[in-house]
């Protein structure tokens, strides 16, 4: 454990998460990679060396998030930073064990719940929370009566919906933690070539061809790592790669944001 504490990265075994971890480890940081697959996670941690370790955890449902939070609190009393990087882009509507549409839970409710379950550790450590988002949030439209269970599921738009819902929590968490020495910021790391959204069939083939023009994971890892190492003086900020950018009006509906917060708090039994 370094004096600076550990940086926890969800979805840290590949893509932007692994690229971020590589940059941080190269700079001397201690990282913990959260991955669903023990085999893939162990391979990633071994690739990074002695300053990296694996935490097997699943963000698919409430029980998985609770188990992960418990393990993180037990293993890392010096939790310096939490990077919410894990995310999915499904091609069809699937409900998780709690009855939520899977992308809505994994991309939005899992970070929301993890923030609450680790809040006491954040406050004790003066932690930094970094949310990896997506510029596609501007295309999102969240219906609190339909989106959580996927009644308005769309193979393309639902991902944007979940990213929008997640970003709408940003100013509310910043307000909640403003006197606690805890900062929370979000960023869109660029259009990056990862496995996110991969499909089978003709659509999948077309997507693979398009992705060849996108930037490699390393390009996405750099702005995330910078936000970890060079923590902004402000909290509740949104960055497009390295440039702080105002959130689009669609993300600034305070009444909808508070409705989503209240609904999530009630469903997940957090204060």
TAJO-V606945 format. One record per residue. N is the residue number from 0. PHI is phi in whole degrees, 0 to 359 (none if undefined). PSI is psi in radians with two decimals (999 if undefined). NEAR is the number of other ideal C-beta (glycine too) atoms within 12 Angstrom. Layout:
n->[N | N]
phi->[PHI | PHI]
psi->[PSI | PSI]
near->[NEAR | NEAR]
This chain:
n->[0 | 1 | 2 | 3 | 4 | 5 | 6 | 7 | 8 | 9 | 10 | 11 | 12 | 13 | 14 | 15 | 16 | 17 | 18 | 19 | 20 | 21 | 22 | 23 | 24 | 25 | 26 | 27 | 28 | 29 | 30 | 31 | 32 | 33 | 34 | 35 | 36 | 37 | 38 | 39 | 40 | 41 | 42 | 43 | 44 | 45 | 46 | 47 | 48 | 49 | 50 | 51 | 52 | 53 | 54 | 55 | 56 | 57 | 58 | 59 | 60 | 61 | 62 | 63 | 64 | 65 | 66 | 67 | 68 | 69 | 70 | 71 | 72 | 73 | 74 | 75 | 76 | 77 | 78 | 79 | 80 | 81 | 82 | 83 | 84 | 85 | 86 | 87 | 88 | 89 | 90 | 91 | 92 | 93 | 94 | 95 | 96 | 97 | 98 | 99 | 100 | 101 | 102 | 103 | 104 | 105 | 106 | 107 | 108 | 109 | 110 | 111 | 112 | 113 | 114 | 115 | 116 | 117 | 118 | 119 | 120 | 121 | 122 | 123 | 124 | 125 | 126 | 127 | 128 | 129 | 130 | 131 | 132 | 133 | 134 | 135 | 136 | 137 | 138 | 139 | 140 | 141 | 142 | 143 | 144 | 145 | 146 | 147 | 148 | 149 | 150 | 151 | 152 | 153 | 154 | 155 | 156 | 157 | 158 | 159 | 160 | 161 | 162 | 163 | 164 | 165 | 166 | 167 | 168 | 169 | 170 | 171 | 172 | 173 | 174 | 175 | 176 | 177 | 178 | 179 | 180 | 181 | 182 | 183 | 184 | 185 | 186 | 187 | 188 | 189 | 190 | 191 | 192 | 193 | 194 | 195 | 196 | 197 | 198 | 199 | 200 | 201 | 202 | 203 | 204 | 205 | 206 | 207 | 208 | 209 | 210 | 211 | 212 | 213 | 214 | 215 | 216 | 217 | 218 | 219 | 220 | 221 | 222 | 223 | 224 | 225 | 226 | 227 | 228 | 229 | 230 | 231 | 232 | 233 | 234 | 235 | 236 | 237 | 238 | 239 | 240 | 241 | 242 | 243 | 244 | 245 | 246 | 247 | 248 | 249 | 250 | 251 | 252 | 253 | 254 | 255 | 256 | 257 | 258 | 259 | 260 | 261 | 262 | 263 | 264 | 265 | 266 | 267 | 268 | 269 | 270]
phi->[none | 275 | 297 | 281 | 90 | 260 | 254 | 265 | 235 | 283 | 62 | 272 | 269 | 197 | 58 | 297 | 299 | 292 | 298 | 297 | 299 | 299 | 293 | 293 | 297 | 299 | 270 | 99 | 280 | 261 | 236 | 239 | 265 | 266 | 215 | 287 | 270 | 297 | 298 | 293 | 294 | 295 | 295 | 293 | 296 | 296 | 297 | 275 | 96 | 291 | 272 | 232 | 217 | 257 | 236 | 281 | 203 | 235 | 263 | 280 | 206 | 298 | 296 | 296 | 294 | 297 | 296 | 296 | 301 | 298 | 291 | 297 | 292 | 287 | 271 | 230 | 293 | 249 | 284 | 284 | 216 | 241 | 255 | 278 | 246 | 298 | 194 | 226 | 223 | 284 | 263 | 213 | 285 | 225 | 264 | 275 | 297 | 264 | 91 | 266 | 300 | 300 | 293 | 298 | 288 | 297 | 276 | 242 | 289 | 297 | 298 | 301 | 292 | 298 | 301 | 291 | 290 | 258 | 301 | 296 | 290 | 302 | 294 | 291 | 260 | 61 | 285 | 244 | 245 | 239 | 254 | 281 | 247 | 207 | 300 | 292 | 305 | 295 | 269 | 281 | 216 | 259 | 254 | 298 | 269 | 234 | 297 | 302 | 255 | 73 | 293 | 249 | 302 | 217 | 301 | 258 | 284 | 303 | 302 | 297 | 300 | 291 | 291 | 295 | 303 | 296 | 293 | 294 | 279 | 305 | 294 | 287 | 292 | 299 | 294 | 297 | 255 | 298 | 255 | 252 | 73 | 250 | 250 | 221 | 219 | 229 | 207 | 262 | 278 | 111 | 272 | 244 | 276 | 228 | 277 | 300 | 80 | 302 | 231 | 263 | 79 | 301 | 296 | 296 | 295 | 298 | 298 | 299 | 294 | 296 | 296 | 297 | 270 | 275 | 283 | 286 | 307 | 302 | 293 | 281 | 291 | 298 | 293 | 294 | 298 | 296 | 290 | 283 | 275 | 246 | 294 | 298 | 292 | 267 | 232 | 87 | 269 | 239 | 241 | 263 | 59 | 254 | 256 | 295 | 225 | 298 | 294 | 293 | 308 | 299 | 266 | 249 | 280 | 296 | 294 | 292 | 301 | 290 | 293 | 297 | 298 | 296 | 296 | 294 | 299 | 291 | 292 | 260 | 60 | 236 | 273]
psi->[2.26 | 2.83 | -0.47 | -0.17 | -3.14 | 2.57 | 2.03 | 2.25 | 2.00 | 2.57 | 0.67 | 0.04 | -0.06 | 3.05 | -2.46 | -0.63 | -0.82 | -0.68 | -0.71 | -0.79 | -0.70 | -0.74 | -0.76 | -0.75 | -0.69 | -0.48 | 0.07 | 0.09 | 2.75 | 2.22 | 2.61 | 2.11 | 2.13 | 2.17 | 2.58 | -0.70 | 2.07 | -0.73 | -0.86 | -0.67 | -0.73 | -0.65 | -0.73 | -0.77 | -0.70 | -0.64 | -0.57 | -0.39 | -2.87 | -0.29 | 0.19 | 2.52 | 2.84 | 2.46 | 2.01 | 2.13 | 2.61 | 2.19 | 0.40 | -0.41 | 3.06 | -0.73 | -0.70 | -0.73 | -0.72 | -0.73 | -0.73 | -0.79 | -0.73 | -0.73 | -0.69 | -0.72 | -0.61 | -0.70 | -0.44 | 1.45 | -0.30 | 0.99 | 1.73 | -0.79 | 2.47 | 2.12 | 1.96 | 1.70 | -0.50 | 2.46 | 2.77 | 2.77 | 1.50 | 2.74 | -0.17 | 2.78 | 2.16 | 2.32 | 2.44 | -3.06 | -0.37 | -0.01 | 0.14 | 2.62 | 2.36 | -0.75 | -0.65 | -0.69 | -0.95 | -0.73 | -0.50 | -1.01 | -0.59 | -0.85 | -0.68 | -0.84 | -0.74 | -0.68 | -0.75 | -0.75 | -0.43 | 0.10 | -0.71 | -0.62 | -0.70 | -0.81 | -0.67 | -0.57 | -0.13 | 0.84 | 2.92 | 2.35 | 2.26 | 2.16 | 2.02 | 2.04 | -2.72 | 2.40 | -0.31 | -0.13 | -0.48 | -0.33 | -0.02 | 2.67 | 1.94 | 2.11 | 1.89 | -0.31 | -0.20 | -0.72 | -0.73 | -0.57 | 0.13 | 0.37 | -0.32 | 0.49 | 2.41 | 2.31 | -0.44 | -0.84 | -0.48 | -0.66 | -0.79 | -0.67 | -0.77 | -0.65 | -0.62 | -0.84 | -0.75 | -0.76 | -0.53 | -0.32 | -0.30 | -0.96 | -0.47 | -0.69 | -0.69 | -0.73 | -0.73 | -0.62 | 0.18 | -0.52 | 0.24 | 0.01 | 0.33 | 2.26 | 2.58 | 2.21 | 2.82 | 2.77 | 2.64 | 2.01 | 0.05 | 3.05 | 1.84 | 2.49 | 1.72 | -3.05 | 0.00 | 2.23 | 0.11 | 2.47 | 2.87 | 2.93 | -2.91 | -0.70 | -0.72 | -0.68 | -0.75 | -0.73 | -0.71 | -0.69 | -0.74 | -0.70 | -0.35 | -0.38 | -0.13 | 2.89 | 2.67 | 2.86 | -0.60 | -0.63 | -0.56 | -0.53 | -0.54 | -0.88 | -0.53 | -0.81 | -0.66 | -0.66 | -0.44 | -0.77 | -0.56 | 1.33 | 2.20 | 2.66 | -0.46 | 2.85 | 2.62 | 0.29 | 2.69 | 2.34 | 2.38 | 1.77 | -1.84 | -0.04 | 2.14 | 2.26 | 2.37 | 2.50 | 2.56 | 2.70 | -0.58 | -0.42 | 0.02 | 0.35 | 1.67 | -0.68 | -0.70 | -0.72 | -0.77 | -0.54 | -0.78 | -0.70 | -0.84 | -0.73 | -0.77 | -0.74 | -0.72 | -0.76 | -0.57 | -0.04 | 0.90 | 2.71 | 999]
near->[19 | 21 | 10 | 24 | 27 | 38 | 48 | 49 | 51 | 50 | 43 | 48 | 42 | 34 | 40 | 45 | 45 | 43 | 40 | 49 | 47 | 34 | 32 | 40 | 33 | 20 | 22 | 16 | 31 | 32 | 52 | 42 | 46 | 48 | 35 | 28 | 20 | 18 | 14 | 24 | 34 | 20 | 19 | 35 | 32 | 18 | 23 | 32 | 18 | 14 | 25 | 36 | 32 | 31 | 39 | 28 | 37 | 31 | 39 | 30 | 29 | 30 | 21 | 30 | 38 | 25 | 25 | 36 | 36 | 19 | 25 | 38 | 26 | 14 | 23 | 32 | 17 | 24 | 40 | 36 | 45 | 45 | 51 | 48 | 51 | 44 | 40 | 34 | 30 | 31 | 23 | 17 | 22 | 23 | 21 | 30 | 15 | 26 | 18 | 36 | 36 | 35 | 45 | 50 | 43 | 42 | 46 | 49 | 42 | 47 | 44 | 44 | 35 | 46 | 41 | 31 | 31 | 38 | 27 | 20 | 32 | 35 | 21 | 19 | 29 | 22 | 37 | 38 | 48 | 46 | 46 | 47 | 48 | 37 | 29 | 29 | 39 | 25 | 21 | 37 | 25 | 36 | 25 | 29 | 14 | 18 | 39 | 37 | 26 | 28 | 19 | 23 | 27 | 25 | 22 | 19 | 25 | 42 | 35 | 36 | 41 | 44 | 45 | 42 | 45 | 49 | 49 | 43 | 47 | 42 | 28 | 33 | 39 | 30 | 19 | 27 | 29 | 17 | 12 | 23 | 16 | 33 | 35 | 43 | 40 | 43 | 43 | 35 | 42 | 29 | 23 | 36 | 27 | 36 | 24 | 34 | 31 | 22 | 21 | 13 | 11 | 10 | 16 | 17 | 14 | 15 | 25 | 20 | 13 | 16 | 23 | 12 | 12 | 23 | 22 | 22 | 35 | 24 | 24 | 39 | 42 | 29 | 35 | 48 | 38 | 25 | 42 | 42 | 27 | 19 | 25 | 24 | 11 | 17 | 33 | 32 | 31 | 39 | 31 | 23 | 25 | 21 | 17 | 21 | 21 | 18 | 34 | 23 | 13 | 23 | 38 | 21 | 23 | 17 | 13 | 27 | 32 | 18 | 23 | 37 | 32 | 19 | 28 | 38 | 21 | 15 | 25 | 31 | 13 | 24 | 13]
